[in-house]
Every structure is written in structure tokens, then in C-alpha cells.
Amino acid sequence: MTDSIDSKLNRQLAALIDHVRLAGFPNQLAAYLEDVCLFDTCLMTIYHAERRPVLLYTETDDVSDTLEQYLTNCYLLDPLFNAIQKDGFSGVARLDGMAPDSFTQSEYYHTCYQDFGLADEINMVVALDDGYSFAISLGRKHSIGSITRAELNRLQEQYIVLAALIRQFWLSNADEFRPVDKSRSTLTHALRTFGQGVLTRREQEITALILQGHSSQSIAEQLNISVGTVKVHRKNIHGRLNTSTQSDIFTLFLSHLSEMDMRIVA
């Protein structure tokens, strides 16, 4: 049985190598990964701090409204994007290990991420040149359950070889997949300008962490202040923005991003 599995993987690997310089490489990579890890969804994306994500592959031909919303704006609050841009993450890891402590209570989670219907997600990220990263997100729905330790180990074992092939694919195809125009600037700039002239700098910092899914305890630890101080700031933020819930703040933030886009187009 093991010989049969290894033989199939070798054939898939050979096909992957044959396509390494071709635009069809992501499709072959998805076929290869199917024999390494069981998954319901597969998303391959190119990330860059100053550009919107570029979608290379998804398992369906149609891009859902939720995925479109993610690629347009909501990716800025995604734990994977932030792990890549803030921490320089590359390798293989579960989304749970990247996400803030209150991620599942965040408005981004309820408005966007939850609609993907995933029980578990594992990500493989390869650093490319000029600040780009190639990310593969494999999702499991509740009918299958969480990714097993054995599957995670197999993906980690495969990482070195797949990363080398992904880098070769990028060298041959980078110009085709690079965005033609820059989107708004970095996440840091987007969050720094949100509430500008209304919120204090400290309140802007706390608002950014709230939007990303950090609890008051997590915010206090990151900013080296007391939880009580964070709660006071949160109350003041709602007062200054004329909001009462995280949902209200999230809606204002999306409007802010849309305004930034309009200024770029103009």
C-alpha cells in the first residue's frame, strides 16, 4: 500500500516538475497536495504588503462574493496576511496558531471568514523576491474535521521540495501575476489613517488591534498597559466614532478603505 502511494506521489511530482515554468503549475500543485493532505478547499494566493492579493488558484471556477470581499478589502485583517507582513512568516502552520486570541469574536470573522465554513485551515507560505509571498491555504469543513498531526507532518516534510519548485515557477511567471497597479498602501497606513483627526494615536492603535481580533487582555499585553486602561480607551473610541459595537467599527473601516481606493483611482 505504501509503495502504491509513493509511486502515485512520484508521478504527481514528475508532472509538477514538468509544469514548473508553465501557468498551469498551480493546478498541478493542487493535484499533488490532494495525495498529501485531505482538504475541502484550496486557495493559492500571491501576497504583497502594498498590493491586493493575486488569486492564482481556487478549487472552483467561480469566485464567491465572500472570496471577492476578502481579496478586495478584508484580507487586511486576516491572520495569515498579518503573519506574513508583520512577522515575515514562511513555512507550514495552522491558522489557529497565527490568529489573535479573540479572532472568532472579531467582526471580520463573523462578516467574512466564517462564510468559508471551515473547521480547520493549514497554510504553506513561501517567501519570494521583492516582498512577495506565495501562500497555499488548505481548508477542512466540519464534515471532515481537523487536519491530523500525520497530515501536518507530511506537509512539513514536503515543504522544502515544494518551496523550491514554487520559487522556480515564480521566476518564470512573476510578470504575468504581478498586479498592474498598486492598491492602497500598507495595512499599517490604512489602520493609521482610520479615525485620523477623531481618535488619538493610542486609540488608533487599540482600534487596529480590535479589528484584527485581539481581546482587551491581549491588547494590554501588546501595549504594556492595564486591562482597565484598555477598557477606558474602548469606551472612548465608541464615543468618538459614534459607534456601539465592533460591527459598527468594522463597517466604518470598510468605508475608510473604499474612500482610499477612490482617491487612488482619482
C-alpha positions as CSV (number, residue, x, y, z in Angstrom):
1,M,0.0,0.0,0.0
2,T,2.8,2.4,0.9
3,D,4.6,1.6,-2.3
4,S,1.5,2.4,-4.3
5,I,1.1,5.8,-2.5
6,D,4.7,6.6,-3.0
7,S,4.5,5.7,-6.7
8,K,1.5,7.9,-7.2
9,L,3.2,10.8,-5.4
10,N,6.3,10.4,-7.6
11,R,4.2,10.5,-10.7
12,Q,2.4,13.7,-9.4
13,L,5.8,15.2,-8.5
14,A,7.1,14.5,-12.0
15,A,4.1,16.2,-13.5
16,L,4.6,19.1,-11.2
17,I,8.2,19.5,-12.3
18,D,7.1,19.3,-15.9
19,H,4.8,22.3,-15.3
20,V,7.2,24.3,-13.1
21,R,7.6,27.0,-15.8
22,L,4.0,26.9,-17.0
23,A,0.9,28.9,-16.0
24,G,-0.8,25.6,-15.2
25,F,1.6,24.9,-12.3
26,P,-0.9,25.8,-9.5
27,N,-3.4,23.3,-10.9
28,Q,-0.7,20.5,-10.8
29,L,0.3,21.6,-7.4
30,A,-3.2,21.2,-6.1
31,A,-3.4,17.7,-7.6
32,Y,-0.2,16.8,-5.9
33,L,-1.3,18.1,-2.5
34,E,-4.5,16.0,-2.7
35,D,-2.3,13.0,-2.1
36,V,-0.5,14.6,0.8
37,C,-3.4,16.0,2.8
38,L,-7.2,15.7,2.7
39,F,-8.9,19.0,2.2
40,D,-12.2,20.6,1.0
41,T,-10.9,23.9,-0.2
42,C,-7.6,25.0,-1.7
43,L,-6.6,28.6,-2.2
44,M,-3.3,29.8,-3.7
45,T,-2.6,33.5,-3.4
46,I,0.3,35.9,-4.0
47,Y,0.6,38.4,-1.2
48,H,2.5,41.7,-1.0
49,A,2.3,44.4,1.6
50,E,1.5,47.2,-0.8
51,R,-0.8,45.4,-3.3
52,R,-4.0,43.5,-3.2
53,P,-3.7,39.7,-3.2
54,V,-3.5,38.0,-6.6
55,L,-5.6,34.8,-6.8
56,L,-3.7,32.0,-8.6
57,Y,-5.9,29.0,-7.9
58,T,-9.2,28.0,-6.2
59,E,-10.9,24.7,-6.5
60,T,-13.9,26.2,-8.2
61,D,-14.1,28.3,-11.3
62,D,-16.5,30.8,-9.7
63,V,-15.2,33.4,-7.2
64,S,-17.8,33.7,-4.4
65,D,-18.9,37.0,-3.1
66,T,-17.1,36.2,0.2
67,L,-13.8,35.5,-1.6
68,E,-14.2,38.6,-3.6
69,Q,-14.7,40.7,-0.5
70,Y,-11.7,39.0,1.1
71,L,-9.5,39.8,-1.9
72,T,-10.7,43.4,-2.2
73,N,-10.6,44.6,1.4
74,C,-10.9,42.0,4.2
75,Y,-7.5,40.3,3.7
76,L,-6.1,43.3,5.5
77,L,-7.5,41.9,8.8
78,D,-6.7,38.2,8.0
79,P,-4.3,36.4,10.4
80,L,-2.4,34.9,7.6
81,F,-1.7,38.2,5.8
82,N,-0.6,39.8,9.1
83,A,1.6,36.9,10.0
84,I,3.4,37.3,6.6
85,Q,3.6,41.1,6.6
86,K,4.3,41.7,10.3
87,D,6.3,38.6,11.3
88,G,7.8,37.5,8.0
89,F,6.2,34.1,8.4
90,S,7.2,31.3,5.9
91,G,6.7,27.6,6.4
92,V,3.7,25.4,7.4
93,A,1.3,26.3,10.2
94,R,-2.4,26.1,11.2
95,L,-4.4,29.3,11.1
96,D,-5.2,28.9,14.8
97,G,-1.5,29.3,15.6
98,M,-1.4,32.7,13.8
99,A,-4.8,34.1,14.9
100,P,-5.3,36.6,17.8
101,D,-6.9,35.3,20.9
102,S,-10.4,36.7,20.1
103,F,-10.3,36.1,16.4
104,T,-13.5,34.1,16.4
105,Q,-15.2,37.0,18.2
106,S,-14.0,39.6,15.7
107,E,-16.3,41.2,13.2
108,Y,-14.0,40.2,10.3
109,Y,-14.5,36.5,11.4
110,H,-18.3,36.8,11.5
111,T,-18.7,39.0,8.4
112,C,-16.2,37.3,6.1
113,Y,-14.1,34.3,7.3
114,Q,-17.0,32.4,8.9
115,D,-18.7,32.2,5.5
116,F,-16.0,29.9,4.2
117,G,-17.4,27.3,6.5
118,L,-14.1,25.9,7.7
119,A,-13.4,23.8,10.8
120,D,-9.6,24.0,10.3
121,E,-7.1,25.6,7.9
122,I,-3.5,25.0,7.4
123,N,-1.2,27.3,5.4
124,M,2.0,26.8,3.5
125,V,3.9,30.1,2.8
126,V,6.9,30.5,0.6
127,A,8.8,33.8,0.6
128,L,9.6,35.1,-2.9
129,D,11.6,38.1,-4.2
130,D,10.7,41.8,-3.8
131,G,8.4,41.3,-0.7
132,Y,6.1,38.8,-2.4
133,S,4.9,35.6,-0.8
134,F,3.2,32.5,-2.3
135,A,0.6,31.2,0.1
136,I,-1.4,27.9,-0.1
137,S,-4.4,27.7,2.2
138,L,-5.9,24.2,2.7
139,G,-9.3,24.2,4.4
140,R,-11.3,21.4,6.1
141,K,-15.0,21.7,6.7
142,H,-16.8,20.3,9.7
143,S,-17.8,17.1,7.9
144,I,-14.1,16.0,7.7
145,G,-12.9,17.7,10.9
146,S,-9.4,19.0,11.9
147,I,-6.3,18.2,10.0
148,T,-4.4,15.4,11.6
149,R,-0.9,15.6,13.1
150,A,0.2,13.0,10.5
151,E,-1.0,15.2,7.6
152,L,0.6,18.3,9.1
153,N,3.9,16.3,9.4
154,R,3.7,15.2,5.7
155,L,3.1,18.8,4.6
156,Q,6.1,19.9,6.6
157,E,8.2,17.1,5.1
158,Q,7.2,18.2,1.6
159,Y,7.8,21.9,2.2
160,I,11.5,22.1,1.2
161,V,10.9,20.5,-2.2
162,L,7.6,22.3,-2.9
163,A,9.1,25.7,-1.9
164,A,12.0,25.2,-4.3
165,L,9.5,24.4,-7.2
166,I,7.3,27.4,-6.3
167,R,10.3,29.7,-6.4
168,Q,11.2,28.4,-9.9
169,F,7.6,28.8,-11.0
170,W,7.7,32.4,-9.8
171,L,10.9,33.2,-11.6
172,S,9.3,32.2,-14.8
173,N,5.9,33.6,-14.3
174,A,6.2,36.6,-12.0
175,D,5.5,39.2,-14.6
176,E,2.2,37.6,-15.5
177,F,0.9,37.5,-12.0
178,R,2.2,40.8,-10.6
179,P,-0.6,43.3,-10.2
180,V,-0.6,46.0,-12.8
181,D,-1.3,48.8,-10.3
182,K,-0.6,49.3,-6.7
183,S,-3.5,49.2,-4.3
184,R,-3.6,51.5,-1.4
185,S,-0.5,51.4,0.8
186,T,0.2,49.1,3.6
187,L,-2.1,47.8,6.3
188,T,-0.2,50.0,8.8
189,H,-1.1,53.1,6.8
190,A,-4.7,52.0,6.3
191,L,-5.1,51.5,10.1
192,R,-3.1,54.6,11.0
193,T,-5.3,56.8,8.9
194,F,-8.6,55.2,10.1
195,G,-10.1,57.7,12.6
196,Q,-7.4,60.3,11.9
197,G,-8.4,63.6,13.4
198,V,-11.0,61.9,15.6
199,L,-9.1,59.3,17.6
200,T,-5.9,59.8,19.5
201,R,-2.8,57.9,18.3
202,R,-3.2,55.4,21.2
203,E,-6.9,55.0,20.3
204,Q,-6.0,54.3,16.7
205,E,-3.5,51.6,17.9
206,I,-6.2,49.9,20.0
207,T,-8.8,50.2,17.2
208,A,-6.4,48.4,14.9
209,L,-5.9,45.6,17.3
210,I,-9.7,45.3,18.0
211,L,-10.3,45.0,14.2
212,Q,-7.8,42.2,14.0
213,G,-9.4,40.2,16.8
214,H,-7.4,40.9,19.9
215,S,-9.1,40.8,23.3
216,S,-8.6,43.5,25.9
217,Q,-6.1,41.3,27.7
218,S,-4.1,40.7,24.5
219,I,-4.1,44.4,23.7
220,A,-3.0,45.3,27.2
221,E,-0.1,42.8,26.9
222,Q,1.0,44.1,23.5
223,L,0.9,47.8,24.5
224,N,2.1,47.2,28.1
225,I,-0.8,48.9,29.7
226,S,-3.5,47.6,32.1
227,V,-6.7,45.9,31.0
228,G,-8.7,48.6,32.8
229,T,-6.9,51.3,30.7
230,V,-7.8,49.4,27.5
231,K,-11.5,49.3,28.5
232,V,-11.5,53.0,29.1
233,H,-9.9,53.5,25.6
234,R,-12.5,51.2,24.1
235,K,-15.3,53.3,25.6
236,N,-13.7,56.5,24.4
237,I,-13.3,55.0,20.9
238,H,-17.0,54.2,20.6
239,G,-17.8,57.7,21.9
240,R,-15.6,59.4,19.4
241,L,-16.7,57.3,16.4
242,N,-20.3,57.3,17.5
243,T,-20.4,53.5,17.5
244,S,-21.7,51.0,20.0
245,T,-20.4,47.6,18.6
246,Q,-17.4,46.1,16.9
247,S,-19.7,45.6,13.9
248,D,-20.2,49.4,13.7
249,I,-16.4,50.0,13.8
250,F,-15.8,47.3,11.1
251,T,-18.4,49.0,8.8
252,L,-16.6,52.3,9.2
253,F,-13.3,50.7,8.5
254,L,-14.5,49.2,5.2
255,S,-15.9,52.6,4.2
256,H,-12.5,54.1,5.0
257,L,-10.8,51.6,2.7
258,S,-13.3,52.3,-0.1
259,E,-12.5,56.0,0.2
260,M,-8.8,55.3,0.0
261,D,-9.4,53.3,-3.2
262,M,-11.4,56.2,-4.7
263,R,-8.5,58.6,-4.0
264,I,-6.1,56.3,-5.7
265,V,-8.3,55.9,-8.8
266,A,-8.8,59.7,-9.0
